[in-house]
């Protein structure tokens, strides 16, 4: 019995380690993707122009590749930021016989929330690109969209919504306790994952939109943005970078606008 108890006690550690390992594998897959013939499926400009390396595939194939790439991005960039929540959940359910299944539902719910956002962002991006194709002014001023996106992300750093969502993400124990009853464990685990994913989207969506400015599929920018969002959500000093980051993004927006208007870029 002591051996069984020891195995049960070590399982939460193994599951948390598996989560980190999954993120590492996702980063490796993204790096391989970036150097493959499918890289063009994720590399689009702010106006939706296809990569110059090869032609864009059929719309359904493009959408399928985008969804697959977005899921990899979410696992790589955002799943590590949910490890504190996962640790709390594993401590709470560590003695249950169905703890592995519940943990899987928690992770699935979290990824589902980000997948929904990714699909919505892709649809909005496609509509904006179609609208831009008919706008000669926008095509002749390509700096407008990147500058607007940077400005939006910078301004959102100072919003009450961002801070409210960050407060929820930074308090995993109260978050889990408030939403876990144990009476319907599978449903509660899935809903808990979805709820945390929604709050995570709420505090990070504007920064994630920057991927459409710097180029969706750029592993280097994924690393930078993923690190920034992880620090904001989980580091003890994460609150301190919010305002400086917002100022930096607004300054970057102003520079892009100035450089584009002056013909410097």
C-alpha positions in Angstrom: 0.0 0.0 0.0 2.9 2.4 0.8 4.2 1.9 -2.8 0.7 2.6 -4.2 0.4 5.8 -2.1 3.9 6.9 -3.2 3.0 6.4 -6.8 -0.3 8.3 -6.4 1.6 11.1 -4.7 4.2 11.4 -7.5 1.6 11.4 -10.3 0.7 15.1 -10.0 4.4 15.9 -10.4 4.6 13.6 -13.5 1.5 15.2 -15.0 2.8 18.7 -14.4 6.1 17.6 -16.0 4.1 16.1 -18.9 2.5 19.5 -19.5 5.9 21.2 -19.6 7.1 18.4 -21.9 4.2 18.9 -24.2 5.0 22.6 -24.5 8.6 21.8 -25.4 7.5 19.3 -28.1 5.2 22.0 -29.5 8.1 24.5 -29.7 10.2 21.8 -31.5 7.3 21.1 -33.9 6.9 24.9 -34.6 10.6 25.2 -35.3 10.4 22.3 -37.7 7.3 23.8 -39.3 9.0 27.1 -39.8 11.7 25.4 -41.9 9.3 23.2 -43.8 7.4 23.6 -47.0 4.2 24.3 -45.0 5.7 27.5 -43.4 3.8 29.7 -45.8 0.5 28.5 -44.3 1.2 30.5 -41.2 3.3 33.3 -42.5 1.0 36.1 -43.6 1.4 39.8 -43.5 -0.8 42.2 -41.6 -3.0 42.6 -44.7 -3.2 38.9 -45.3 -0.8 38.7 -48.3 0.5 35.2 -48.9 4.2 34.3 -48.4 6.3 35.0 -51.5 7.9 31.6 -51.1 5.0 29.7 -52.6 1.3 30.2 -53.5 -1.4 30.0 -50.9 -3.2 26.6 -50.8 -6.9 26.2 -51.2 -9.1 28.0 -48.6 -10.1 24.8 -46.7 -6.5 23.5 -46.7 -5.3 26.9 -45.6 -7.8 27.0 -42.7 -6.9 23.5 -41.6 -3.2 24.3 -41.6 -3.9 27.5 -39.7 -5.9 25.7 -37.0 -3.2 23.1 -36.6 -0.5 25.8 -36.4 -2.6 27.9 -34.0 -3.0 24.9 -31.7 0.7 24.3 -31.7 1.3 28.0 -31.0 -1.2 27.9 -28.1 0.4 24.8 -26.6 3.9 26.3 -26.9 3.1 29.9 -25.9 0.1 29.7 -23.5 0.0 26.3 -22.0 3.1 27.0 -19.9 1.4 30.0 -18.4 -1.3 27.7 -17.1 1.1 25.5 -15.1 0.3 27.2 -11.7 -3.4 26.5 -12.2 -2.6 22.9 -13.2 -0.5 22.4 -10.1 -3.4 23.6 -7.9 -5.9 21.4 -9.7 -3.6 18.4 -9.4 -3.2 18.9 -5.6 -7.0 19.2 -5.3 -7.7 16.0 -7.2 -4.6 14.1 -6.5 -6.3 11.3 -4.5 -9.1 10.7 -7.1 -8.9 7.6 -9.2 -10.0 9.6 -12.3 -7.4 12.4 -11.7 -5.7 11.8 -15.1 -8.9 12.1 -17.0 -9.9 15.2 -15.1 -6.6 16.8 -15.8 -6.9 16.0 -19.5 -10.3 17.7 -19.5 -8.9 20.7 -17.7 -6.2 21.1 -20.4 -8.7 20.4 -23.2 -11.0 23.2 -21.9 -8.1 25.6 -21.7 -7.0 24.9 -25.3 -10.6 25.0 -26.5 -10.9 28.6 -25.3 -7.8 29.6 -27.2 -8.8 27.7 -30.3 -12.1 29.6 -30.4 -10.2 32.8 -30.1 -7.8 31.7 -32.9 -10.6 30.8 -35.2 -12.3 34.1 -34.6 -9.1 36.0 -35.1 -8.4 34.2 -38.3 -11.9 34.9 -39.6 -11.6 38.6 -38.7 -8.1 38.7 -40.3 -9.5 37.1 -43.5 -12.4 39.6 -43.7 -10.0 42.5 -43.1 -7.7 41.2 -45.8 -10.7 40.9 -48.3 -11.8 44.4 -47.4 -8.2 45.7 -47.8 -8.0 44.2 -51.3 -10.7 46.7 -52.4 -9.1 49.6 -50.7 -6.4 51.3 -52.8 -5.6 53.7 -50.0 -4.9 50.9 -47.5 -2.7 49.1 -49.9 -0.8 52.3 -50.5 -0.4 52.8 -46.8 0.6 49.4 -45.5 1.9 50.8 -42.2 -1.6 51.7 -41.0 -2.6 48.1 -39.9 0.6 47.4 -38.0 0.6 50.8 -36.3 -3.1 50.4 -35.3 -2.4 46.9 -34.0 0.6 48.1 -31.9 -1.5 51.0 -30.6 -4.4 48.7 -29.7 -2.1 46.4 -27.8 -0.4 49.3 -26.0 -3.6 50.9 -25.0 -5.0 47.6 -23.8 -2.2 47.3 -21.3 -3.8 50.1 -19.3 -7.4 48.9 -19.5 -9.4 47.7 -16.5 -10.4 44.6 -18.4 -6.8 43.5 -18.8 -6.1 44.0 -15.1 -9.3 42.2 -14.0 -8.4 39.2 -16.2 -4.8 39.2 -14.9 -6.0 39.2 -11.3 -8.0 36.0 -12.0 -5.1 34.3 -13.7 -2.6 35.3 -10.9 -4.8 33.7 -8.2 -5.0 30.0 -9.2 -6.0 28.7 -5.8 -9.1 30.9 -5.3 -9.9 30.4 -9.0 -10.1 26.6 -8.7 -11.8 26.6 -5.3 -14.5 29.0 -6.5 -15.3 26.7 -9.5 -14.7 23.2 -8.3 -17.6 21.4 -6.5 -16.7 17.8 -7.2 -20.3 16.9 -7.7 -19.9 16.7 -11.5 -16.1 16.3 -11.8 -15.8 15.9 -15.5 -18.0 18.8 -16.3 -16.4 20.9 -13.6 -12.9 20.1 -14.9 -13.8 21.1 -18.5 -15.6 24.2 -17.4 -12.7 25.2 -15.2 -10.3 24.8 -18.1 -12.5 26.8 -20.4 -13.0 29.5 -17.7 -9.3 29.9 -17.2 -8.7 30.0 -20.9 -11.3 32.7 -21.3 -9.6 34.9 -18.7 -6.3 34.1 -20.3 -7.6 35.2 -23.6 -9.0 38.3 -21.9 -5.6 39.4 -20.7 -3.5 38.3 -23.6 -5.6 38.7 -26.8 -4.1 42.0 -27.8 -0.6 40.8 -27.5 -1.4 37.7 -29.4 -2.8 39.9 -32.2 0.7 41.2 -32.6 1.5 37.9 -34.3 -0.6 39.1 -37.3 1.7 42.2 -37.4 5.1 40.6 -37.0 4.1 37.5 -39.0 2.1 34.5 -37.7 4.5 31.6 -37.6 7.6 33.5 -36.6 9.1 31.3 -33.8 11.4 34.1 -32.6 8.4 36.4 -32.0 6.5 33.6 -30.4 9.3 33.1 -27.9 9.4 36.9 -27.1 5.6 37.3 -26.7 5.2 34.0 -24.9 7.9 35.0 -22.4 6.2 38.4 -21.9 2.8 36.9 -21.3 4.2 34.3 -18.9 6.0 37.0 -16.9 2.9 39.2 -16.8 0.7 36.3 -15.6 2.9 34.4 -13.2 6.0 36.3 -12.1 5.9 38.0 -8.7 7.1 41.2 -10.5 4.8 40.7 -13.5 2.6 43.7 -12.5 5.6 46.0 -12.9 6.1 45.4 -16.7 2.5 46.2 -17.7 2.8 50.0 -17.9 6.3 50.1 -19.4 5.3 47.5 -22.0 2.2 49.6 -22.9 4.3 52.7 -23.3 6.8 50.8 -25.5 4.0 49.4 -27.7 2.5 52.9 -28.1 5.9 54.3 -28.9 6.4 51.5 -31.5 3.1 52.3 -33.0 4.0 56.0 -33.3 7.3 55.1 -34.9 5.7 52.8 -37.5 3.2 55.5 -38.3 5.9 58.1 -38.6 8.2 55.9 -40.7 5.4 54.8 -43.0 4.1 58.3 -43.5 7.6 59.7 -44.1 8.5 56.8 -46.5 11.3 55.5 -44.2 9.9 51.9 -44.3 
